[in-house]
Amino acid sequence: MLSITATDDWRAAHPGATIGLLELSGVDNTGPSSGLEAQKRGTESRLRARYRDFTRQDFLSIPVMSAYHQYYKRFDKTYHVQLQVESIVLKGKGLPNVLPLVDANFAAEVETFVLTAGHDAAKLRGTIRMDVSREGDAMTLMNGAPKVIYAGDMVMRDADGICCSIIYGQDNRSPITGETSHALYVAYAPPGVPPGLVEEQLRKIEANVRLFSPDAVVEQMRLIQAEDVNKL
């Protein structure tokens, strides 16, 4: 089981935030999976039925989407999960086909709207820390491009540096591949996203994984919360 902690700086910078952790081992990620594909089609149908008359402003009125919108707005960015949901509902597009472990997350993410990254746990080194980015921080994006990170963003670090940033996504060292059998999912929830919804996201991912790998082992499933002292 991976050792994962949160820094005092993260707690101070993001009071009321929640991090969800789901670590799974013994996963068969070779796919394809008819069960997962059926789940994806069902997810698309539910989204279109639920939000068929929604405009962009209507999506922003959903409390959890509003919470992410406010977070991304601080960095002059748009929440990409919102754009993905809009493409499914308003443009008739489908969920992508990447890898079973990746698709299991996407199918859950567009229903709960809870931002979640998936890592190959075998490629992470040392103690993992949920932290806040600082001036001068940088990472190598999944496409191989170096990127200076905005200060104040929620990030995940291992012994080799930043593995993931809310605003810029994952690094190019630890993404899930076809050989991944030990995965770590990290859900990032800013203030305003209920912890219960983060837990629901983790459970949805686990359920989706079991559609193609029923014997996967849950190494850990837990929440890390930054208490909002103003509400105590």
C-alpha positions as CSV (number, residue, x, y, z in Angstrom):
1,M,0.0,0.0,0.0
2,L,1.3,3.4,-0.9
3,S,2.1,5.9,1.8
4,I,0.1,9.1,1.1
5,T,-0.1,12.2,3.3
6,A,-1.2,15.8,3.1
7,T,1.0,18.8,4.0
8,D,0.1,21.5,6.4
9,D,0.5,24.0,3.5
10,W,-2.2,22.2,1.5
11,R,-4.5,22.3,4.5
12,A,-3.9,26.0,5.1
13,A,-4.2,27.0,1.4
14,H,-7.4,25.0,0.7
15,P,-9.6,24.9,3.8
16,G,-12.7,22.8,3.1
17,A,-11.0,20.8,0.4
18,T,-11.1,17.0,0.1
19,I,-8.8,14.5,-1.5
20,G,-10.1,11.0,-2.3
21,L,-7.8,8.1,-2.6
22,L,-8.5,4.7,-4.2
23,E,-5.6,2.3,-4.6
24,L,-6.3,-1.0,-6.5
25,S,-3.9,-3.9,-7.1
26,G,-4.1,-7.1,-9.0
27,V,-6.0,-5.5,-11.9
28,D,-6.4,-7.0,-15.3
29,N,-6.2,-4.0,-17.6
30,T,-5.8,-5.8,-20.9
31,G,-9.5,-5.3,-22.0
32,P,-11.7,-4.8,-23.9
33,S,-14.7,-5.2,-21.6
34,S,-18.2,-5.6,-22.8
35,G,-19.5,-4.9,-19.3
36,L,-17.6,-1.6,-19.1
37,E,-18.7,-0.6,-22.6
38,A,-22.3,-1.2,-21.7
39,Q,-21.9,0.9,-18.6
40,K,-20.4,3.7,-20.7
41,R,-23.4,3.7,-23.1
42,G,-25.7,3.7,-20.1
43,T,-23.9,6.6,-18.6
44,E,-24.2,8.6,-21.8
45,S,-27.9,7.9,-22.0
46,R,-28.5,9.0,-18.4
47,L,-26.6,12.2,-18.9
48,R,-28.5,13.1,-22.0
49,A,-31.8,12.4,-20.3
50,R,-30.9,14.3,-17.2
51,Y,-29.4,17.4,-18.8
52,R,-30.9,17.5,-22.3
53,D,-32.4,21.0,-21.9
54,F,-29.4,22.5,-20.1
55,T,-27.3,25.4,-21.2
56,R,-23.8,26.2,-20.1
57,Q,-25.2,28.5,-17.4
58,D,-27.5,25.7,-16.2
59,F,-24.5,23.4,-15.8
60,L,-22.8,26.1,-13.8
61,S,-25.8,26.3,-11.4
62,I,-25.1,22.8,-10.2
63,P,-23.3,23.3,-6.9
64,V,-20.5,20.8,-7.5
65,M,-19.8,22.2,-11.0
66,S,-20.0,25.8,-9.6
67,A,-17.3,24.9,-7.0
68,Y,-14.9,23.7,-9.7
69,H,-15.8,26.7,-11.9
70,Q,-14.8,29.0,-9.1
71,Y,-11.5,27.1,-8.5
72,Y,-10.6,27.2,-12.2
73,K,-11.6,30.8,-12.6
74,R,-8.8,31.8,-10.2
75,F,-6.4,30.6,-12.8
76,D,-8.4,31.8,-15.8
77,K,-9.2,28.3,-16.9
78,T,-12.4,26.4,-17.7
79,Y,-13.2,23.1,-15.9
80,H,-12.6,20.4,-18.5
81,V,-15.0,17.9,-17.0
82,Q,-17.8,20.4,-17.6
83,L,-16.7,20.6,-21.3
84,Q,-16.7,16.8,-21.5
85,V,-20.2,16.6,-20.1
86,E,-21.4,19.3,-22.5
87,S,-19.9,17.4,-25.4
88,I,-21.8,14.2,-24.5
89,V,-25.1,16.0,-23.7
90,L,-25.2,18.9,-26.2
91,K,-23.0,17.5,-29.1
92,G,-23.9,13.8,-28.9
93,K,-20.3,12.6,-28.5
94,G,-19.5,9.4,-26.6
95,L,-17.0,8.6,-23.9
96,P,-13.6,7.8,-25.2
97,N,-12.0,4.4,-25.6
98,V,-8.6,4.6,-24.0
99,L,-7.8,1.7,-21.5
100,P,-10.2,-0.1,-19.1
101,L,-8.6,1.6,-16.1
102,V,-8.8,5.0,-17.7
103,D,-12.4,4.5,-19.0
104,A,-13.6,3.3,-15.6
105,N,-12.6,6.7,-14.2
106,F,-14.0,8.8,-17.1
107,A,-17.4,7.0,-16.8
108,A,-17.6,7.9,-13.1
109,E,-16.2,11.4,-13.5
110,V,-18.9,12.6,-15.9
111,E,-21.7,11.5,-13.6
112,T,-20.3,12.9,-10.3
113,F,-18.3,15.8,-11.9
114,V,-15.5,15.0,-9.3
115,L,-12.1,15.6,-10.9
116,T,-10.0,12.4,-10.7
117,A,-6.5,11.4,-11.9
118,G,-5.4,7.9,-12.5
119,H,-1.7,6.8,-11.9
120,D,0.3,3.7,-12.4
121,A,1.2,3.1,-8.7
122,A,4.4,1.2,-9.7
123,K,5.8,4.3,-11.2
124,L,5.4,6.5,-8.1
125,R,8.4,6.7,-5.8
126,G,8.6,7.3,-2.0
127,T,6.0,9.0,0.1
128,I,3.3,10.8,-1.8
129,R,2.3,14.2,-0.6
130,M,-0.8,16.2,-1.4
131,D,0.5,19.7,-1.4
132,V,0.2,23.2,-2.8
133,S,2.3,24.5,-5.7
134,R,4.8,27.3,-5.1
135,E,6.6,29.9,-7.2
136,G,9.1,28.2,-9.4
137,D,7.4,24.8,-9.4
138,A,7.4,23.0,-12.7
139,M,6.5,19.6,-14.1
140,T,6.6,17.7,-17.4
141,L,3.2,17.3,-18.9
142,M,1.8,14.1,-20.2
143,N,2.7,15.2,-23.8
144,G,6.3,15.7,-22.7
145,A,6.3,19.5,-22.6
146,P,7.8,21.2,-19.6
147,K,5.4,23.5,-17.8
148,V,5.8,26.1,-15.0
149,I,3.0,25.6,-12.5
150,Y,0.8,28.3,-11.1
151,A,1.4,29.0,-7.5
152,G,-1.5,28.0,-5.2
153,D,-2.7,25.0,-7.2
154,M,-3.4,21.7,-5.5
155,V,-0.7,19.2,-6.6
156,M,0.5,15.7,-5.8
157,R,4.3,15.1,-5.3
158,D,6.4,12.0,-5.0
159,A,10.1,11.7,-4.5
160,D,10.7,12.8,-8.1
161,G,8.6,15.9,-8.1
162,I,5.1,17.0,-9.1
163,C,3.0,14.1,-10.4
164,C,-0.2,15.9,-11.0
165,S,-1.8,19.4,-10.8
166,I,-5.5,20.2,-10.9
167,I,-5.0,22.9,-13.6
168,Y,-2.5,21.1,-15.8
169,G,-3.3,17.4,-15.2
170,Q,-0.8,14.6,-14.9
171,D,2.9,14.2,-15.6
172,N,4.4,12.0,-18.2
173,R,6.0,9.6,-15.6
174,S,3.1,7.9,-14.0
175,P,0.0,7.7,-16.3
176,I,-1.9,4.4,-16.6
177,T,-0.7,2.2,-19.5
178,G,-1.7,-1.1,-20.9
179,E,0.7,-2.8,-18.5
180,T,-0.7,-1.2,-15.4
181,S,-2.0,-3.7,-12.8
182,H,-1.6,-1.5,-9.7
183,A,-3.5,1.8,-9.9
184,L,-3.9,4.9,-7.8
185,Y,-6.9,7.2,-8.3
186,V,-6.8,10.6,-6.7
187,A,-9.9,12.7,-6.6
188,Y,-9.4,16.5,-6.1
189,A,-12.3,18.4,-4.6
190,P,-12.1,22.1,-3.8
191,P,-14.3,23.7,-1.1
192,G,-18.0,23.3,-1.9
193,V,-17.8,19.7,-3.1
194,P,-19.3,17.4,-0.5
195,P,-17.0,14.7,0.9
196,G,-19.8,12.2,0.4
197,L,-19.7,12.9,-3.4
198,V,-16.0,12.3,-3.4
199,E,-16.5,8.9,-1.7
200,E,-19.3,8.2,-4.3
201,Q,-16.8,8.9,-7.1
202,L,-14.3,6.4,-5.6
203,R,-17.0,3.7,-5.3
204,K,-18.2,4.2,-8.8
205,I,-14.7,3.8,-10.1
206,E,-14.2,0.6,-8.1
207,A,-17.6,-0.7,-9.4
208,N,-16.5,0.0,-13.0
209,V,-13.2,-1.6,-12.5
210,R,-14.9,-4.8,-11.2
211,L,-16.8,-5.0,-14.5
212,F,-13.5,-6.1,-16.2
213,S,-11.4,-7.1,-13.2
214,P,-13.6,-8.6,-10.5
215,D,-10.7,-9.8,-8.4
216,A,-9.0,-6.4,-8.0
217,V,-7.8,-5.8,-4.5
218,V,-8.6,-2.5,-2.7
219,E,-5.4,-1.5,-1.0
220,Q,-6.9,1.7,0.3
221,M,-10.0,3.8,-0.1
222,R,-10.1,6.9,2.1
223,L,-10.6,10.7,2.2
224,I,-8.1,13.4,3.3
225,Q,-9.9,16.6,4.4
226,A,-8.7,20.1,5.1
227,E,-10.9,21.4,7.9
228,D,-12.3,24.9,7.3
229,V,-11.5,26.6,10.6
230,N,-14.0,29.3,9.8
231,K,-16.8,26.8,10.0
232,L,-15.7,25.0,13.2
